[in-house]
């Protein structure tokens, strides 16, 4: 009975520790990507609100958001 409890506790400890160890510490690249996505969404909304098909079509070019 004690062996089963010990095995269960070790299994739980490992299952909680592995995701924490798998997290990337250098994952700072998200904010620029988020800013670009928000800029594209804003440009699309403005194009739709102004009925500007050229502005919407410009979003489908190779570099839709100017840096």
Secondary structure, 3 states (H helix, E strand, C coil): CHHHHHHHHHHHHHHHHHHHHHCCCCCCCHHHHHHHHHHHHHHHHHHHHCCCHHHHHHCCCCCCCCC
